[in-house]
Amino acid sequence: MKVSAAQMSSTADPVLNLQDIEKNVRNAADSGARLVVFPEASMCPFGTDLASVAEPLDGPFATALRELAAQHRVTVIAGMFTPADAGRVHNTLLITGAGVDASYNKIHLYDAFGSRESDTVAPGQDLVTFEIERMTIGVATCYDLRFADQFRALGRADVDLVVVPASWGEGPGKAAQWQLLVQARALDSQAWILACDQAWNPPSGSDPLGIGNSMLVDPFGCVRAQLGHQPALLSGEVDPSLARQARARIPLGEHAASF
């Protein structure tokens, strides 16, 4: 299956971001992609008043994404913010199109490197998987990459691909950590990883924005395609049989020890 990752820079205006999303969905669909992925916080970047921008999953932003997916006959995954309790929001991935309508709320919140995502964002609790074209796909978001157990659990669910939208902030060593973690989580899950980051933006205080470097990594940890820092569209082919090969050759589930 052909997949695409649209490395974009979201603005504080969701309407402008939808225009960028529409262009990328159209271009990806025209190239034959069946799955089109956008970064975390595609709706608006961190550093904005998330509570004032957040919308429910039947609001205008999500509705527009559903319409784009239906129009172009693709599945779209994009980061948005939805209302939560106590004035906070959920950091949500909407998954829509090709008979799928699901969402994932980011489990691990970015309280690191001086940021405090949990001040404004409430955590999710549940792993999410779905199927398109006989392929099982899991999702995770940005800081989730640092938690191998989440990806091992997705591997035990026999996912072929894990999609990881991100807003990975700039900082000393952060690009190297991004590269290492994406490849390591492919090995942990024994699945393809499609990691879609926001394009590079100058650091703004402790708010995570983006460094680019979106990539497609196979179940053996090999990078199959990678972007630079600027807005661009990454495309590649995902062969689900490679995940089955990885699990047959390296049966981690049989070898894992309990401590």
C-alpha positions as a LaTeX table, in Angstrom:
\begin{tabular}{lrrr}
\hline
Residue & $x$ (\AA) & $y$ (\AA) & $z$ (\AA) \\
\hline
Met1 & 0.00 & 0.00 & 0.00 \\
Lys2 & 1.29 & 3.44 & $-0.85$ \\
Val3 & 1.36 & 5.85 & 2.09 \\
Ser4 & 2.22 & 9.54 & 2.38 \\
Ala5 & 3.29 & 11.84 & 5.20 \\
Ala6 & 2.62 & 15.55 & 4.75 \\
Gln7 & 5.30 & 17.48 & 6.63 \\
Met8 & 3.68 & 20.88 & 7.17 \\
Ser9 & 3.91 & 23.88 & 9.50 \\
Ser10 & 0.58 & 24.56 & 11.16 \\
Thr11 & $-0.44$ & 28.12 & 11.95 \\
Ala12 & $-2.70$ & 29.46 & 14.69 \\
Asp13 & $-5.58$ & 29.59 & 12.15 \\
Pro14 & $-7.27$ & 26.18 & 11.65 \\
Val15 & $-8.90$ & 27.42 & 8.43 \\
Leu16 & $-5.51$ & 28.16 & 6.85 \\
Asn17 & $-4.23$ & 24.79 & 8.05 \\
Leu18 & $-7.17$ & 23.05 & 6.40 \\
Gln19 & $-6.20$ & 24.68 & 3.11 \\
Asp20 & $-2.70$ & 23.24 & 3.45 \\
Ile21 & $-4.13$ & 19.86 & 4.40 \\
Glu22 & $-6.46$ & 19.86 & 1.39 \\
Lys23 & $-3.58$ & 20.56 & $-1.00$ \\
Asn24 & $-1.51$ & 17.74 & 0.46 \\
Val25 & $-4.40$ & 15.25 & 0.46 \\
Arg26 & $-5.07$ & 16.03 & $-3.19$ \\
Asn27 & $-1.42$ & 15.66 & $-4.18$ \\
Ala28 & $-0.99$ & 12.44 & $-2.20$ \\
Ala29 & $-4.17$ & 10.91 & $-3.60$ \\
Asp30 & $-3.16$ & 11.87 & $-7.14$ \\
Ser31 & 0.13 & 10.00 & $-6.60$ \\
Gly32 & $-1.74$ & 6.84 & $-5.57$ \\
Ala33 & $-1.48$ & 7.04 & $-1.76$ \\
Arg34 & $-4.22$ & 5.26 & 0.18 \\
Leu35 & $-3.19$ & 6.66 & 3.58 \\
Val36 & $-2.25$ & 10.32 & 4.12 \\
Val37 & $-0.76$ & 11.33 & 7.47 \\
Phe38 & $-0.35$ & 14.81 & 8.95 \\
Pro39 & 1.58 & 15.94 & 12.05 \\
Glu40 & 0.49 & 16.27 & 15.63 \\
Ala41 & $-1.14$ & 19.68 & 16.18 \\
Ser42 & $-2.10$ & 20.07 & 12.52 \\
Met43 & $-5.15$ & 22.00 & 13.72 \\
Cys44 & $-2.99$ & 24.63 & 15.44 \\
Pro45 & 0.50 & 24.63 & 16.97 \\
Phe46 & 1.48 & 24.43 & 20.59 \\
Gly47 & 1.86 & 27.88 & 22.11 \\
Thr48 & $-1.67$ & 28.90 & 21.11 \\
Asp49 & $-4.67$ & 28.91 & 23.46 \\
Leu50 & $-5.60$ & 25.28 & 22.88 \\
Ala51 & $-8.80$ & 25.40 & 24.94 \\
Ser52 & $-10.20$ & 28.19 & 22.80 \\
Val53 & $-9.42$ & 26.36 & 19.55 \\
Ala54 & $-10.42$ & 22.81 & 20.57 \\
Glu55 & $-13.47$ & 21.35 & 18.85 \\
Pro56 & $-15.43$ & 18.12 & 19.34 \\
Leu57 & $-15.03$ & 15.28 & 16.87 \\
Asp58 & $-18.16$ & 16.43 & 15.05 \\
Gly59 & $-16.96$ & 20.05 & 14.83 \\
Pro60 & $-15.96$ & 21.99 & 11.69 \\
Phe61 & $-12.30$ & 20.88 & 11.59 \\
Ala62 & $-13.02$ & 17.16 & 11.92 \\
Thr63 & $-15.96$ & 17.41 & 9.55 \\
Ala64 & $-13.76$ & 19.04 & 6.91 \\
Leu65 & $-11.18$ & 16.23 & 7.30 \\
Arg66 & $-13.89$ & 13.61 & 6.82 \\
Glu67 & $-15.12$ & 15.36 & 3.69 \\
Leu68 & $-11.58$ & 15.53 & 2.25 \\
Ala69 & $-10.99$ & 11.85 & 2.94 \\
Ala70 & $-14.29$ & 10.90 & 1.30 \\
Gln71 & $-13.74$ & 13.17 & $-1.70$ \\
His72 & $-10.29$ & 11.76 & $-2.44$ \\
Arg73 & $-11.07$ & 8.18 & $-1.33$ \\
Val74 & $-8.20$ & 7.96 & 1.12 \\
Thr75 & $-7.74$ & 7.52 & 4.86 \\
Val76 & $-6.52$ & 10.68 & 6.59 \\
Ile77 & $-4.83$ & 10.90 & 10.00 \\
Ala78 & $-4.30$ & 14.37 & 11.45 \\
Gly79 & $-3.61$ & 15.91 & 14.85 \\
Met80 & $-6.22$ & 18.14 & 16.48 \\
Phe81 & $-7.39$ & 19.17 & 19.94 \\
Thr82 & $-10.71$ & 18.14 & 21.46 \\
Pro83 & $-12.34$ & 19.35 & 24.70 \\
Ala84 & $-11.60$ & 17.47 & 27.94 \\
Asp85 & $-12.62$ & 17.91 & 31.56 \\
Ala86 & $-11.45$ & 20.67 & 33.90 \\
Gly87 & $-10.66$ & 23.16 & 31.14 \\
Arg88 & $-8.05$ & 20.95 & 29.51 \\
Val89 & $-8.06$ & 19.40 & 26.04 \\
His90 & $-7.15$ & 16.05 & 24.55 \\
Asn91 & $-4.29$ & 15.85 & 22.07 \\
Thr92 & $-6.25$ & 13.84 & 19.52 \\
Leu93 & $-5.52$ & 12.04 & 16.27 \\
Leu94 & $-8.56$ & 11.81 & 14.00 \\
Ile95 & $-8.51$ & 8.77 & 11.72 \\
Thr96 & $-11.08$ & 8.98 & 8.95 \\
Gly97 & $-11.88$ & 7.57 & 5.53 \\
Ala98 & $-12.16$ & 4.23 & 3.73 \\
Gly99 & $-14.79$ & 3.01 & 6.18 \\
Val100 & $-12.80$ & 4.05 & 9.27 \\
Asp101 & $-13.80$ & 6.72 & 11.75 \\
Ala102 & $-11.72$ & 6.55 & 14.94 \\
Ser103 & $-9.64$ & 8.71 & 17.24 \\
Tyr104 & $-6.67$ & 8.34 & 19.57 \\
Asn105 & $-5.92$ & 10.57 & 22.56 \\
Lys106 & $-2.19$ & 10.87 & 23.28 \\
Ile107 & $-1.30$ & 8.76 & 26.30 \\
His108 & 2.13 & 10.10 & 27.29 \\
Leu109 & 2.18 & 13.85 & 27.82 \\
Tyr110 & 5.27 & 15.94 & 27.15 \\
Asp111 & 6.28 & 17.11 & 30.61 \\
Ala112 & 9.97 & 17.27 & 29.67 \\
Phe113 & 12.65 & 19.69 & 28.47 \\
Gly114 & 10.87 & 22.50 & 30.31 \\
Ser115 & 7.45 & 21.87 & 28.75 \\
Arg116 & 4.33 & 21.02 & 30.73 \\
Glu117 & 1.83 & 19.55 & 28.28 \\
Ser118 & $-0.21$ & 18.12 & 31.16 \\
Asp119 & $-1.06$ & 21.64 & 32.36 \\
Thr120 & $-3.38$ & 22.06 & 29.36 \\
Val121 & $-3.81$ & 18.52 & 28.00 \\
Ala122 & $-5.50$ & 15.52 & 29.62 \\
Pro123 & $-3.98$ & 12.08 & 28.88 \\
Gly124 & $-5.65$ & 9.32 & 26.92 \\
Gln125 & $-5.70$ & 5.73 & 28.15 \\
Asp126 & $-6.37$ & 3.39 & 25.25 \\
Leu127 & $-4.33$ & 2.00 & 22.40 \\
Val128 & $-6.02$ & 2.29 & 19.02 \\
Thr129 & $-5.73$ & 0.07 & 15.96 \\
Phe130 & $-7.77$ & $-0.10$ & 12.77 \\
Glu131 & $-7.76$ & $-1.87$ & 9.43 \\
Ile132 & $-7.64$ & $-0.66$ & 5.85 \\
Glu133 & $-7.03$ & $-2.81$ & 2.79 \\
Arg134 & $-6.32$ & $-5.91$ & 4.93 \\
Met135 & $-3.60$ & $-4.04$ & 6.82 \\
Thr136 & $-3.68$ & $-3.51$ & 10.59 \\
Ile137 & $-2.47$ & $-0.07$ & 11.63 \\
Gly138 & $-1.74$ & 1.37 & 15.07 \\
Val139 & $-1.20$ & 4.98 & 16.11 \\
Ala140 & 0.92 & 6.87 & 18.62 \\
Thr141 & 1.84 & 10.53 & 19.07 \\
Cys142 & 5.22 & 12.22 & 19.43 \\
Tyr143 & 6.39 & 11.75 & 23.07 \\
Asp144 & 4.88 & 8.25 & 22.98 \\
Leu145 & 8.01 & 7.34 & 20.98 \\
Arg146 & 10.02 & 7.31 & 24.22 \\
Phe147 & 7.91 & 4.48 & 25.67 \\
Ala148 & 8.90 & 1.16 & 24.16 \\
Asp149 & 6.17 & $-0.76$ & 25.98 \\
Gln150 & 3.48 & 1.03 & 23.99 \\
Phe151 & 5.06 & $-0.12$ & 20.73 \\
Arg152 & 5.66 & $-3.64$ & 21.99 \\
Ala153 & 1.96 & $-3.80$ & 22.86 \\
Leu154 & 1.08 & $-2.67$ & 19.34 \\
Gly155 & 3.38 & $-5.37$ & 18.01 \\
Arg156 & 1.54 & $-7.97$ & 20.10 \\
Ala157 & $-1.64$ & $-6.72$ & 18.41 \\
Asp158 & $-0.02$ & $-7.75$ & 15.09 \\
Val159 & 0.01 & $-4.30$ & 13.57 \\
Asp160 & 1.69 & $-3.99$ & 10.18 \\
Leu161 & 2.27 & $-0.25$ & 10.49 \\
Val162 & 2.39 & 2.32 & 13.31 \\
Val163 & 1.65 & 5.92 & 12.34 \\
Val164 & 3.32 & 8.51 & 14.58 \\
Pro165 & 2.33 & 12.16 & 14.03 \\
Ala166 & 4.63 & 14.50 & 15.95 \\
Ser167 & 5.55 & 18.04 & 16.83 \\
Trp168 & 9.12 & 17.24 & 17.84 \\
Gly169 & 10.77 & 20.35 & 19.19 \\
Glu170 & 14.26 & 21.58 & 18.35 \\
Gly171 & 17.02 & 21.36 & 20.95 \\
Pro172 & 20.47 & 19.89 & 21.67 \\
Gly173 & 20.49 & 16.27 & 20.55 \\
Lys174 & 16.79 & 16.22 & 19.70 \\
Ala175 & 17.22 & 15.40 & 16.00 \\
Ala176 & 19.50 & 12.47 & 16.82 \\
Gln177 & 17.01 & 11.24 & 19.44 \\
Trp178 & 14.15 & 11.46 & 16.92 \\
Gln179 & 16.09 & 9.38 & 14.41 \\
Leu180 & 17.14 & 6.79 & 16.98 \\
Leu181 & 13.73 & 6.46 & 18.61 \\
Val182 & 11.77 & 6.05 & 15.38 \\
Gln183 & 14.10 & 3.26 & 14.25 \\
Ala184 & 14.11 & 1.63 & 17.71 \\
Arg185 & 10.31 & 1.61 & 17.91 \\
Ala186 & 10.17 & $-0.13$ & 14.52 \\
Leu187 & 12.35 & $-2.85$ & 16.03 \\
Asp188 & 10.24 & $-3.01$ & 19.20 \\
Ser189 & 6.92 & $-3.28$ & 17.35 \\
Gln190 & 8.38 & $-5.29$ & 14.44 \\
Ala191 & 6.22 & $-3.10$ & 12.24 \\
Trp192 & 6.64 & $-0.31$ & 9.74 \\
Ile193 & 6.75 & 3.17 & 11.28 \\
Leu194 & 5.49 & 6.23 & 9.40 \\
Ala195 & 6.59 & 9.20 & 11.53 \\
Cys196 & 5.27 & 12.58 & 10.37 \\
Asp197 & 6.72 & 15.65 & 12.10 \\
Gln198 & 5.92 & 19.31 & 11.77 \\
Ala199 & 8.38 & 21.05 & 9.45 \\
Trp200 & 11.21 & 22.93 & 11.14 \\
Asn201 & 10.24 & 26.08 & 13.03 \\
Pro202 & 12.45 & 28.30 & 15.16 \\
Pro203 & 12.23 & 27.27 & 18.83 \\
Ser204 & 9.65 & 29.27 & 20.79 \\
Gly205 & 10.32 & 29.01 & 24.50 \\
Ser206 & 9.55 & 25.50 & 25.69 \\
Asp207 & 6.77 & 24.90 & 23.13 \\
Pro208 & 7.51 & 21.91 & 20.85 \\
Leu209 & 7.13 & 22.94 & 17.22 \\
Gly210 & 9.03 & 20.83 & 14.71 \\
Ile211 & 12.31 & 19.76 & 13.18 \\
Gly212 & 11.03 & 17.91 & 10.11 \\
Asn213 & 12.90 & 14.70 & 9.24 \\
Ser214 & 9.66 & 12.75 & 8.72 \\
Met215 & 10.49 & 9.18 & 7.77 \\
Leu216 & 9.26 & 5.74 & 6.78 \\
Val217 & 11.12 & 2.90 & 8.56 \\
Asp218 & 10.66 & $-0.82$ & 7.89 \\
Pro219 & 10.19 & $-3.55$ & 10.55 \\
Phe220 & 13.94 & $-4.27$ & 10.57 \\
Gly221 & 14.72 & $-0.64$ & 11.45 \\
Cys222 & 15.90 & 0.42 & 7.98 \\
Val223 & 14.96 & 3.92 & 6.79 \\
Arg224 & 13.16 & 3.60 & 3.47 \\
Ala225 & 12.38 & 7.30 & 2.90 \\
Gln226 & 13.11 & 10.53 & 4.79 \\
Leu227 & 12.50 & 14.25 & 4.36 \\
Gly228 & 14.66 & 17.21 & 5.30 \\
His229 & 13.52 & 20.18 & 7.37 \\
Gln230 & 11.16 & 22.01 & 5.02 \\
Pro231 & 7.49 & 21.37 & 4.19 \\
Ala232 & 7.26 & 18.45 & 1.76 \\
Leu233 & 5.32 & 15.29 & 0.99 \\
Leu234 & 6.96 & 11.91 & 1.71 \\
Ser235 & 5.63 & 8.82 & $-0.07$ \\
Gly236 & 6.56 & 5.17 & 0.13 \\
Glu237 & 5.27 & 1.61 & $-0.18$ \\
Val238 & 4.40 & $-0.48$ & 2.88 \\
Asp239 & 4.55 & $-4.25$ & 2.45 \\
Pro240 & 2.74 & $-5.90$ & 5.38 \\
Ser241 & 4.43 & $-9.24$ & 4.72 \\
Leu242 & 7.68 & $-7.72$ & 5.99 \\
Ala243 & 6.21 & $-7.38$ & 9.49 \\
Arg244 & 5.28 & $-11.06$ & 9.44 \\
Gln245 & 8.80 & $-11.93$ & 8.27 \\
Ala246 & 10.35 & $-9.90$ & 11.09 \\
Arg247 & 8.24 & $-11.68$ & 13.72 \\
Ala248 & 9.00 & $-15.09$ & 12.24 \\
Arg249 & 12.76 & $-14.49$ & 12.06 \\
Ile250 & 13.04 & $-12.78$ & 15.45 \\
Pro251 & 10.26 & $-14.19$ & 17.70 \\
Leu252 & 10.46 & $-11.57$ & 20.42 \\
Gly253 & 7.14 & $-12.65$ & 21.90 \\
Glu254 & 8.50 & $-16.14$ & 22.58 \\
His255 & 11.81 & $-14.89$ & 23.96 \\
Ala256 & 10.59 & $-12.09$ & 26.22 \\
Ala257 & 11.37 & $-12.63$ & 29.90 \\
Ser258 & 9.21 & $-11.52$ & 32.81 \\
Phe259 & 10.98 & $-9.59$ & 35.57 \\
\hline
\end{tabular}
